[in-house]
Amino acid sequence: MHDDRQLVEDRVSRVLEERIRPAVHPERVPMEVARWDAPGEPVPVAEGLAAPYRPARTGEPWGPPWATTWFRLRGRVPGAWAGRTVEALVDLGFDERMPGFQCEGLAYTADGAVVKGLSPRNRWLRAASSAQAGQPVEYFVEAAANPVVLGVPPFRPTELGDRRTAHDRPLYRVESVDLAVLDHEVWHLVHDIEVLDQMMRELPEGAPRRWEVLRALERALDAVDLQDVPGTAEAARRVLAPVLASPAEAGAHRVSAVGHAHIDSAWLWPLRETVRKVARTAANVTALMDDHPGLVFAMSQAQQLAWIKEHRPEVYTRVKEKAAEGRFVPVGGMWVEADTNMPGGEAMARQFVFGKRFFAEEFGVDTKEVWLPDSFGYSAALPQIVRLAGAEWFLTQKISWNRTNPFPHHTFQWEGIDGTRVFTHFPPVDTYNSDLSGRELAHAVRNFRDKGGASRSLVPFGWGDGGGGPTREMLGRADRLADLEGSPRVRLERPDAFFAAAREDYPDPPVWLGELYLELHRATYTSQARTKQGNRRSEHLLREAELWAATAAVHAGAPYPYERLEGIWKRVLLHQFHDILPGTSIAWVHREAAETYEGIARELEEVIGGAQAALLDAAPGPGGPDAPAVFNACPHERDGVPALGAGPATRAQDTGGAVRHTLDGDAHVLDNGLVRAVVGPDGLLLSVVDLSADGGRGREALAPGGRGNLLQIHPDFPNMWDAWDVDSFYRNTVTDLDGADDVSAEPLEGGAWAVTARRSFGSSTAVQRTVLRPGAARVDMETEVDWREAEKFLKAAFPLDVRADEAASEIQFGHVRRPAHTNTSWDAARFETCAHRWIRVADPDYGHALVNDSTYGHDVTRDVRGDGGTTTAVRLSLLRAPRFPDPRTDHGVHRFGYALVPGAAVADAVREGYRINLPERTAARGGSVAPLVRVEEAGVVVEAVKLADDRSGDVVVRLYEARGARASTRVGFGFAAGRPARVDLLERPLEGATAPVPDGDGHRLELRPFEIATLRVPRTL
């Protein structure tokens, strides 16, 4: 037989697109269109319905960027259509290539009832399943003119990312608004052909099944009269019925298809638009469920469901009805799909606390899976947090974006830093927006890396990013792919059903130890510094607010501000979403984030101030400025003030420990008896000596010839994904910013000295201040940058004289050790990494730490010098200047605080990391406050002190082992306490945990390396 495969395939493509698909709606009549342009921000539905509409015509422009236009659509069913299915087809100017990234609409009836959403690939509104002649049809459409920010070609700078800078010209034209007949037989024929054609093209050219399907499609097209497709559709379907009925192979891969709509809580649209996006999607899904009983839809992010509840209660009612049927499934257990690299430990815990509690209270479900398809890498602390939240399974997809090393598993056990493991799945379909096409499903089968051990995978299907969800076309494919030869078996089912079956199917999967590092999007640790600083500051202010409010409640009987703190937590957690905290959203989002963080800081300062005043009123001291009370929120004693308590401080300068400043030529020498720092005439560190090292002989921290706190600037123009990516070639060109406009030294209050250097570069300026304080075993640096650059990357470098082959970096509730070399492609790919408050490099027995108050991005490199020694260079990533999606990213003034801690062990790094982020607070009067909790072992750190969420008045203490070693510690309480109980993150009894045992005036607690323990302590008085 001659090979005419290409001829037949081309015929199928053209006939399907040009003749059969258009015949799905064979008859149309135009509808009457009227419009009202809402002024300013979106208006309530009642206002939109009652607005003064004016006539509009097809083709009329509408929608300046971010505006809202309400359309009224009216029509009557022609008499000839009686008894047939009639739909309104609405095209607001859609581009089918971009579902979720442009104009969208939500349709209502005249009485304000929500119908469904409208988007580029979901344009229909069912007017009647069996229409009556002359039946009136009326809809109102709230249309959002969201601009296309990520255009074609992508990543071009644009002012459309903020309503304040966008133009006011209309973006869209209404292309068509028609009433149309839906021909069910043709609709089914489209999907018969489409499924078989897509599957066929993925089969090997020599496979008999491919040719069997090809010939069946050829015969079906022969049966179609192109001039009368509706009249011949049934005959064509009969031709295809036998090949559609042929069952899948016995060993065919099994796919669990889960309806889904990955909706970014903010990205190329502001938060207020996401509120409308989730309502549109939920309306779509619940309406689709009425027609397709098998559809199961998974929705993560409790925040998004809370938005629907608040802003679209009628949609929320439908959501709860479908959830009660087990078909609308809350998943993930987090408040939002957060970044997991940068949120602090307590914030990461609260993502689950608030998310899981919302799902339990609203839907009666205790979610068992973590659903994070799109975050930019996953912290090694996450497995323990996941399990302590009561979850058992983890799902993501983003690691498939790795640019260097394909991840070796799709189903595996993920082991965290403490040894906790969680059953994890990466969908091999490599998308969280699947449309269940033959190409995608065939890719999932070929790509699945656990063949022979496992036989099933999950496919999240539905339009996402900007929302939309599953469509009836996708469900038509799913129906045909349930048991079809040549295809994996596709079954619509819930995520928990997949995970239970997958774990049973694969009882002994491989283990991956440590972080799931994404070899892409590394610049997200640095972009939008204000957002990152706002997050860091908010997290530590929340720690203080809860600590002092709980202490005031116990010691002074002050009311605990439950609702206020919970509301603030939810705002902080929302802004940890994986396109907000990473700095990859439009300018509008980050402008609002800065305003939100300012408001949060004001509120928390009020809570803190009120609690501290109540404590001093209850426990007054001698008063006066001579012995003021100092509040220490750190988990370690500081200047004689106990951890988590307050009292008078013992200052180093009062005991002869003031800093001495001298000149050595044109260099400034600062010495406090613990550290000697030399600042050169260029304002850079020339020497930092740990005076207590080597038996008091001292040891130099900086490499020979090296200069510390050196600002370096690189060109920064990645190949794509501007705000997300920094590519390794940025290092090829570097400029040292070592020219100083002015250098001066001055004494500071409290006996400290500072050397200040002012620099100019490009269009920007920097002021760097090096400070040595009495009694401090560190050198503090304060850097202020007025940043006006574009496509540049700014770093602060410290060349350290240690031979380190790895760096320890703080993450949530512990730290990870990453190679500092490039032995393998995996090592080389980690050229930019995330750390929280500190990073440490060391010889086997001696090292140095860099601590910071707001920086996350770092890089560590090493080089062997001519003298045979090794220089390990640690650099903090301070600022970037990508032009997409915010063309003026980070322009303005920024302040960074960081410190070099010479001779630092891990425990020192932990201590100093907390201290730089939790400055002491000095009251105007005296007093002492006993800590609510005391921990004896220095390696055990108290992360949170609060009152129990259930309003019982119990004290909750969360602590962890920070050094990576076993610990045995005695925990004591500064109040009349009952026996503490180990609980999970939601403060429920924790089965299998070792409970603290009485030990003297406290309770002894045994912890494994990096173990988190949450203690619930009843008050007995």
N, C-alpha and C positions, 0 to 999 in steps of 0.2 A: 504494500500500500504506500502511496506517495505521502510524504510528510507535509500535510497541509495545516499543521497545528497553528502556525502564526496567522494564516488566513482566517481560520475559524475564530480564534481568540479576538482578532481585530473586529470581526463581524459582531461577536457578542458585545464588545465594548460599545460600538457605535449604536447598535439597535437598542441596547438597554438605555443608554443615556439620551438618545434623540427621539425614540419612539415609545418605548414601554414606560419608562419612568414618568414622562409628561402625561401619560394617559391615566395615571393614578387619580388625577382630578380632571376628568375629560370635559366637564362643562363648568363655566364660570360666568358670574355677573358681577359688575363692580358694586361696591358699597358706598354709601354717602359718608364723607369724612368731614369732621369739624375738629377744631383744635383750640387749646388754651395754653399759653406759655406761662408757667409758674414763675413768679419773680423770686430771685434769690434761691435759698435752699429748699429742699423738698417740703411739700405741705401735707397736712393730714388728708386722709382719703376723702372725708366728708367735704372738705374745702375744694378738692379737685373735682368731685362729682357735681358740685353746685356752681362751679365757675361759669363765667359768661363765654361760651364757645362761639367761634366764628367759623364760617364755611372754609374748607381747605380743599385743595385739589391734589391729585396724584402728581408727584414730581416736585412739589413745593418744598423748599429747603426748611429745615428745622434744626434746633439743637445746637446753640453755642456750647463750647466745652463745659461739661459738668452741670449743664442746665437740665431742667425737666419740662417736657411738654406733655400735656394731657390730650389724648385723641378720643373723640366720640365716633363710634362706627355704627352705622345703621343700615339695615337692608331688609328685604322680604324674600321669602322662599318662592321661586316661580312655581306656578301650578303644575308644570310638567315634572317637577322633582318630588312630588308627594310620595311618601313612603320610603324615600331614599335617605342615605346618610349625607348630611350637609355640614360643611365646615366653613369657618371664616379663615381665609389665608391672608396673613398680615406680614408684609415686608416693609420694615421701617427704614430700609436702606442697608440691609445686612450684607456682610461679606462672609460667605460660607467658610472661608479659610480661617476665620478668627472667632470661633464660639467663645464667649466669655470675656472678650477683650475689646468690646465696642458697645454700640447702643443695645439696650435691652428694654423689655417692657413687662409690666405685670397687668394682666387683664382682670377687670371687675365687671359684674353685672350692675344694672342701674341702682340696685339697692345696696351696693357696696360689698357684696360677697365676692371673695377672691375666686377667680377661675383657674388660671395657671400663668406661667411665665412665657414670654416670647423672646426668642433668641435666634441667631443665624441658622441653626439646624433644628429648630423647633418652632415653626411659624403658625401652627394650626390651632384653632379653637373649635371644639365640637359644638355646633349649633343644635343639631338634632340627630338622633340615631334613626328615627323614622319621621321625616319631616312632614308637616302639613302644608297644603297649598296656602300661600299668602302669609305664612307664619312670620311674625316680626322677629328680627334679630337685632340686638343692641348690646354693644360692649363699650366700656371705657378702658383705655390703656394709659397707664402711667409710664411714660417712655423716658428713659435716662440716656442723655447724650454723653456717655462716657467716651472720651477721646481715645484714639488708638495711640498709646504711648510707645508701645513696642511695635514699631512699624516695619515695613518692608522696603529697604533692608533694615535690620534691627540695630539697636544700640547707637542711634544717632541722637545727639543732644537735642532736647526739646524743652520749650517753656510750658508745655501742656500739663506738666505734673503738679501745677498749683493753680487754683482758680484766680489767684491774685496776679499771675503772670501770663495766663493763657489769653489768646485773642478772643474776640466776641463774635466771630463769624460762624454761621451755621455749618455743621459738619456733615449732616445727613439729608437725604431726600426720601420721602415716602415713595417707594417704587410701585407698590400695588396693594390694594385692599379689596379682596373679592370674596363673595360667597361661591362655594364650589361643591360639586358632588364628589364624594369619595367612593371610588370603585374598589370594593374589597377584593375582588378576584384579581384585578390588575396589581393591587398592592401586594398580594401574596405571591403573584408571579414574579414581581421585582425581586422579592427576597429569596424565592426559590433559585432564580438565576444567579443572583448576587452571591449567595452562600456557596453554591456549587462552583461558580467561576473563581471566586477568591481561593477556595480550598484547592481546586484543580491546579492553579498556577503555582502553588507551593509544593506540589508533589514532584518527585523526580521525573524527568522526562521519559524515562524508560518504564515507569510504573504502570501496570495494566489499568489501575484505577483511574489514572489521569486520562487515559484514552477512552475509557468507558464513559467518563463524565463528559469529555469533549464531544463525543458522538451524540450523547443524549442532548446536550445543549444545541448542537447543530440541528437535530431533529425537532427540538422544541421551537427553534426560530423558524424552521420551515412551516411549522403549524400556525405561526402568527401571521395574520393579515395586517400589514403595517398601516393599512388604511382603516382598519377596524380592530384595533387592539382589544378594546373591551369585549367585543363579540367573539374573539378567538382565544382569550386568555385561558379559559377553562381547558380548552383542548391542549394548549401548550403545557399546562400544569400536569395533565394526565401523562404526557410524554416523560416528564421529569420525576413523576412519583416513584417509579421503581428504584432509581439511583438514590433518591432521598430516603428510601426505606431500607437501604442496605446498612446493616448495623456496623458499629465500630469494631475493630479488632479486640480480642479478649484482653490483650495487654496494653490497650491504648491508655495514654496519659489521661489523668482525670483532672479537670479544671473546676474549681469552685468559683463561680462568677458571682461577685458581690456588687450590687448596685452602689454607686459612689459618686460624689461630686467634691473633689478636692477644692475647697474654697479658701483662698488666701484671705485671712482676716484683715489684711491690708497689704497692698503691693503697688500695682499700677493704678490704684484707686484708693480713696481715703476710707477711713473706718465707717463714715456715715453711709457710703455706698455699699459696703459689705452688708450692712444691716438690711438693705433692700435686696442684695444678691441672694442672701440666705432665704429670705421670704419667697423670692421667685422660685428658687430651686425646690424648697419644701412644698410649695404649691404644685409645682410640676410633678413631683414624685408621688404625692398623695393622690393626685388626680389620675396618674398613670396606674397606680395600684388598683383603682376601681375597675380598670379594664383588663388588668393582668394580675390575677390572684397569686401567681408564683413569684412576683417581684419581691426581692428583699433588698433593702437599702440601708447602708451603714453610714451614719453621720457622726463624726467626731467633734471635738471642740464644744464643751459645755457653754462657753461664752456665746457661740452662735445660736444655740437653742435658747439661751436666755434672751438674746435679742429678739428672736421670733416671739417669745412669750410676752415681752414688753411691748413690742411695736406692731405685731400682727397676731393678736390673740386668736382670731378666727382661724388662721393657718395653724397655730399651735394646737388648737383643739383637734384639728384633723391629724396632726402629727401624733398626738397622744393616743388617738383612736387606733391608728395604724401600729403604734408601738405596743399597745395592749394586745394586738393580734400577733405580735412577734415578727412583724415585717419591716417596720421602721426601727432600726436597731442602733441605739446609742453605743458608740465604741470609743476606745482610746483612754478614757478615764482622766483626761487632762483638761484644764481650763481652756487652753488653746494648744494647737500643734506648735509647741515652742521650739526655739533653738535649744539644743542641749549642751552646747559647748560653754556658753558664757553665763547663763543663770547660775547664781550661787546655790549651795547645797540646800539651804532652807527654802529658797524659792522653787527649786526643782521639786522638793517634797510637797510644797503647797500647790503646785500645778495639779498634783494627783489628789490632794486633800479636797480642794474646791471642786475639781472636775468630778471625782467619784461621788462626792456628797451630793452634787446637783443631780447626777444621774439616779442615785438611789432615792432621793427625795421626790423627784419629779416623775420618774419612770419605774421605780421599784426594782432597779437592776444593779447588780454589783459587777461592773465590767471587769473582764478577766484578761483582755488584750490591751496592749499599748499600740496605738495606730499612728505612726509618724512616717508617712511615705516620703515627705519632701524636706526634712530638715537636713542641714549641711554637715553631716557627720554626727557621731553619737558618743558621748562621754563614757569612759570605762566605769564610772560610778553608777551608771544607769541600771544595770541588772539588779543591784541590791535595792535601789530606790523602788524599782518596779515591783519586786517581790514584797517589800515592806508595805506597799500600797495595796497588796492583796491581788495583784495581777499575776498571770502565769505565762503569757505569750507576748511576743513583740513582733511587729511588722514594720518594715520600711522598704523603700525601693531605691532611695537616692544613691546608695553605694554603687549602683550600676553605672553611675556617671563617672566613675573613676577614669582618669585619663592615662594612667600609667600601668596599673596592675589590676586585671580583672579579679574580683573577689572570688575565692575558690568554692564557695558554697551558696546554695539557695535555701537550704533548711539545715539548721545547726543549733547547737547549744552555745549561747554567748555567755562567757564567764567574765565577771567584773573584777575590780581590784581586790575585793574581799573574799573572792571564791564563790560568790553567788552565781548561779547559772539560770538563764531564762531561755525557753524554747523560742527560736527566732526563725522568721521566714522572710526572704526577699522574693517577691513575685518575679519569676524569670521572664514574664512578658515585657519587663523593662519599661512600664508606663503605669501611672496611676490614673490615666484618662483613657482607658481602652474603649474602643468601639466594637469589640468582639469581631474584628475582621479576620479573615482567613490568614492574612499575613501575620498579624499579631499572635494568633494562636499557634501557628506553625513555628514562629520564633520562640514562643514559650517552651514548646516541646524540644526544639533543637538546642536551645540555650540552657535548659535545666541541667545543673551540674551534679545532681545527686541521683542520676539514673542508676538503677540497679539496687539502690538502697531505699529510695522513696519513689512514689509513683503519682504524686498529686501536687498541684500548686494552686495558688489563689490569683484571680484576675479581678482587680477593681475596675469596673466599667462605668462609663458616664462622663460627659463633658465636665471639665473641672478647671482649676486655677481661678477662673472668673465665675465658675458655677454653671449650672444648667442640669447636670445629672444625666441619668439614663433617658433614652428615647424609645419610642415604640419600635423604631427600626432596629435598635440593638436587641430588643426583646424578640423581634422576629427572627433574628439570626440565632439567638440562644435557643429558641424552640427547635430549630432545624439541626442544631449542632449537639443536641442532647445525646444522640447515639447514631453517628454518621460515619460510615467507612471513609477512611482517609483523614479523619479529624480526631483531636482529643475529645473525650466525652465531657460535655459542658453541662454543669448543673447549677442552677440558681440556689444559693444557700447562704446561711448566716456565717459570719466569720468564726464564731465559736464552734460551729459544726465542722468547719474546715480544720481548725487547729486541733480539735479533739481527734479527728480522723487522721490528721497528719502525724500527730504524736504517736498514735497507735500503729500507724503504718511504718514509722521510722523510729523505733524505740531507742536506738543507740546511735544518734547522729554525731557527726564530728563536732569538736569543740574549737571555738575561736576565743582566745584570751586577749583581753584588753580592749582599747578603744576601737571603734569603727571609724577610722579616719577617712574623710572624703578627700580624694586626690583631685580636688577642684574647689573653687569658691573659697580659697584661703584668705582672701582679702576681707571677708566678712568679719574677721576678728578686729578690724581696724576702721572700716568705713563708718562715717557718721559718728564721730567721737562724742558729740553732745548726747546722743541717744544712749551710748554706752556708759558715759559718765552719769547720766540721769538714773540708769538702771542700778549701777553700783552704789550710788549714794542712797537711792531709795531702799535697797536691800538692807543696808547697814542702819539707816534710820528706823526701819521697821524692827530690826533686832532691838535697838535701843527702846523704841516705843513700847514694845511688848514686855521687855525686861522691866523697865521702870514702872509701867502701868501694873504689871503683876505684883511687883514688889510693894507698890503703894496700896494695892488692894489687900495684900496679906498683912503688911505692917501698919497701915494707916486706915484701913477700912474704906479706901477710896473706891468709887465705882469703876469697874473695868470697861473700857469702851469697845465692847465686842463688835457692834455693827459698824462703827467707824473704821476700826482696824480691818475688818473683813472687806469693806468697800475699797479701802486703799490697796489691800493685797490684790484684789481682782483687777484693779487698774494697772498695777505693776505687772501682774502675770499676763494681762492682755498685751502689754508692750514688749513682752518677751517672745511674741510670735516670730516665726522664723524668717520673716521679711522686714520686721521692724527693728528688733534688737541687732540683727546682723547689718543693718544699714543699707538695705537694698530696695527700699520703697521710694516713691516719688517725694518731691519736696514737701507737698502738703502734709503727708504723714509725719515726717520728721519735724516740721514746724509745730504741728499739734503735739507731738510727743514732748518736745522741749517745754511747751506751755503746761502740759500735764505734769511733768516731773517737777516743775516749779511749784505748782499747786500742791502736789504730794508733799514736798519738802516743808511747805508752810504748815500744812495740817499736822504732820508728824512732829514738827518742832513744838506746836501747841500741845500735843499729847505728852511729849517728853517734859516740857516745861511744867505743865500742870502736875504730872506725877512726881517730879522732883520737888516741887514746892510742897506738895502734900506730905512727902517723906520728911522734909526738913521741919515742917510744922509739927509732925508727930515725934521727931527725935532731934530737937534743937541742940546745937552745940554752943560753945562760948560766944560765937558770933563775931562779926567784924572782919575786916580784910586781912588781919594778921593770921587767922587760921581758917580760911574758907574751906568749905566742903568741896572735894573733888570727886566727881562721879566717874567710875571706871567701868565701862561696858565691855571691856575686853575679857576673854576667858583666862587671863593671866594677871597676876599682881603687877602693879605699876607704881613706882615711887612710893611704896609703902601703903598704897590703897589696895584693898583686896579686890580680887576679880569679882565682877558683878556686884560690887558694893560701892560705898562712898565713905569718905573721911578726909582728914587733913593729909596732905602729901608731904613726903620728905624729899626736898629738892637737892640735887647734887651740888648746886652752887653754894648751898648753905653749909656744906661740909667740906668746902675747899676744892670742889670739882669743877670750877669755872673753866671755860675754854681760854687757852692762851693763843694770841695772835702775834706772829712775828713775821718779819720780811727776810727772805733769803735771796738777796739780789732783787729782781723784779717779780719774784714768786711769793705768794702768800702761804704761810704755814699755819695751820690750825691744829691744836693739840689739846685733848681733854683727858689725857692719861690712859685712855683706852684705845683711841684711834688718833693717828697723826695723818692729816691730809694736806697735800701740797697742791695749790691751784696756781697754774702758770699765768704768765702775762696775757695769754689768749683766753683766760677764764675757764680752761679745761683742767681736769684732774691730771696731775703729773705723777702723783704717788698717793697711795692709801695704805698705811701700815697698820696692821693688827698688832698693837704693842704688847698684848698678852700672849701671843703665840710663841712657840719654840722656847718655852721656859722663860719668857719675859724678854727674849732677845728681839722679838718682833719679826713679822713676816710681811713682805710686800704683796699686795693683792693684784696690782696692775702688771701686765707683761712688760718686759724691758722695751723702752721706746714707745710704749702705748700711751694713749691719752683717753681718759675716761670721761663720760658724759659728752662725747663728741656727737654733735648732730650731723647726720649724713642724709643727703637727698638723692633720690634716684628718679629717672624718668619712669613713668608708670602708664603704659598703654597696652593692656592685655589684648590678646587676639579677639576676644569677645567677652561678654558678661562683665562690663566695666566695673560696676560697684562690687561685684562678687569676686572677681578674679585678680590675682597677681601672678604673673607667669615668671618662671625661674630666670628668664633672660633679663629681668629688671636689674639683676646684680652686675650685669656686664658693664654698666656705667654708673659711677658714683662720684659725688662731689662732697668733700668734707667742708662743713661750715665752720671753719676755724678762725675766720677773721672777726675781730672784735672791734666795735665802734668805741667801746668804753669798758673798763674794768675797774671796780672799786670794792673796798672792804669796809664793813661797818659792824659795830657791836649791836646785838639785839637784846631785848628784854629777857631776863632770866639767865644771863651769862653766856648766851650763844654768840657766835660770830658767823657772818655771811660774807661771801665774795660774790659780787654780781657782775655779769657780763652782758652787754647788749650787742646784738648782731643784726645785720641787714643782709637779706638775700632775695634775689628775684624781686617780687613785689611785696615781700613779707618781711616781718621783723620777729626777733626772738629775744627774750630776756631770760637768762639762766642764772639761778642763784644757788650756790653751794653753801650748805649750812652744817655746822658742827655744834651740837648741843651738849651741855654738861651731862655726864653720866651715860651718854648714848654710845653704844658700840656699833654705830653706823654713821654714814655720811648721807645727809638728806639733800635732795635736789628738787628745786621748784622751777619749772620751765613754763614760761608764758609765750605763746606764739600767736601773733596776728597773721593768720594764714590767708593768703590771697593767690595761691598757686592753682594751676590747672594741670591735671595728669602728672602729678608728682607724688612721691612716697617719702615721708620723713621718718627717720629712725634716730634713736639715741644709743650709741655704741659704748660697750665696756669690754676692752680686751683684758682678760683675766689670766693670771699666771698659774693655771692648773692644767694637768693632763687629764681631761675628762673625756670619756668615750660615750657618756650619756648625760642627759640633763633631767633633773627632777622638776616637774611642773605641777603646781597645785591645781586640782580640779575639785569638784564637789566632794566633801567628806574624805579628802585624802589627796594623793598625788599619783602621777604616772611617771615612769622613767622612759624617755625616748632616746634612741641613738643620736649622738652628735656627729656620727660619721656617715658616709654614703656607700657603705659596702655593697648594699643590694639596691635594687630599684625601689623597694618598699621604703628603705631608709632615705634614699635621695628624694623621694616624693614628698617627704615631710619637711620641706624647706621653710615652711611657715607654720607655726603651731600656736595653740591657745593655752594660756595659763591664766590663773586667777590672780591671787594676791602676791604670788612669789614664784620665782624660778631659781634653781640652785644647780651649780656645777661644781665638781669636786674631784680632787685626788681621792684615793681610797680612804684617807683618814683626815682630810682637811678640804674645806670648800668655801665658797662664797655664794651669797644670795642677793638677788635683786628683788626688792619688794615694790609694789606700786599701789596707787589709790584709784586707778581708773583705766588701766591698760590691759588688753587681752592678747594682742598679737605679739609674737616674739620670733626671733630666729637665733640659732646657735650654730656656729661654725668653729672649726679647729684647724690649726696650722702648726707645723713643726718649724721652729725658728733655726737660724744658723747656729745658735749656741746649743742646739740639741733640745732645748725646752719646748714645751707645747703651749701655745696661746689658744685659749678657748674664749671666743668672742661671743658675748651675749648682747643682743640688741632688742630694745623695746620699739615696737611699731607705734608711732604717735599719730600721724595724720596721713590721709590720702586725699586725692582730689579728682576722683572720676567725674565725668560729665554726664553719665547716664546711670540711673534715671533722673538724678538731680544735678542740673548743670553747674550749680554752685555749691557742691558738697563741701561742708565744713568751713566755708569762708567765714572769717570772723576770729574772735579772740578765744583761745583755749588755754586752760591751765592744767598742768600735769604735776603730780607729786610722785616721786620714787626715791629709793634709797639703796645704797650699796652697803651690805652687811658683811664685812670681812670675817673670815673664820667661822662662818655660820654652819651649825649642824641643822638638820631638818627641823628640830624643835625650835631653834632660833628663828628660822625662816617663818615657821608658822606663827610664832609670837609676834615678830615684827610685822608680818603681813596684817594681822589683826590690828596692831597698834596704829599703823599708818591709815587704816580705813576707819578706825574708831577713836578719834581724838578725844582726850579727856574733856570733861565739862566742869568748869569751876564756878561754883555758886557765889553769890555776893555775901553769904553768911555761912556760919559754921554748922556742923552737924555730922553725924555718922549714921550709916545705913548698913545693917548686916546683910550679907548676901543671902538670897533664898536657897542657894545651893553651893556646896563646896566640893571640889574634886582634888584629891591629893596627888594623883599621878600627872606629871607635866605633859605626857603624851596624850592624855585624854582631854578633849576640848569640848566645852559646852557651846553648842551652836544656837540654841534657842531656849528661852524661859518664858512661859506664858501661862494663862489660865486655860483650862480645858474648854473646847469648843461647845460642849453640851451645857455650859453655864452651871455646872455642878460646883464650881469653885475649886476643884482639884487643880494642883499645880502640875504642869507638864514640862519636862526637861528633856531636850534632845541633845545627845552628846555622841562623840565618835572618837575612835582611836586614830591619831593623826600621823604617826611616824611610820606606820607599816610594820609594826611589831606587836606581839602579844602584850596585853596589859592587864594588870590586876590593880584596881583602884578602890578606895573607899569614898563613897559619896555621902555627904552629910547635908542636912537641911537646917536652915535658919528659922524654922518655925515648928510648931507642934505638928508633927507629921506621922501619919500612919505608914504601914509598910508599902514601899513603892512596888508597882507592878510594871512588867514589860508590856508595852502595847505597840501596835503598828502605827503607821503614819496618821491614820484616821482615828487614833486613840482608842482602838478596840483591843481586847485581849489578844496577845500574840502567842499562838500555840507553838510549843516546842522551844521557846526561848528560855535561856537560863535566867531565872529570876535573881535579883540581888538578895543576898543573905545578910542578916544582922551581923554587925561587926563593931563592937564598941559603941561609940556614939553615932555611928552611921551604918551604911550597908555596903558590903563588898560586891563589886561587879567585875566579872571576867569578860574581857573582850578579845576577839581575834583581830588580826591586823585589818585596819580600816573598817571595823564593824561599827554600824550605827545602832545606838540604843535609845529608845524613847521610853522614859519613865513617867508613869502617871502616879502622882503622890497625893493621897487624900489629906486634908487638913482636919485635925482632931479637935480643934477648938473653934 
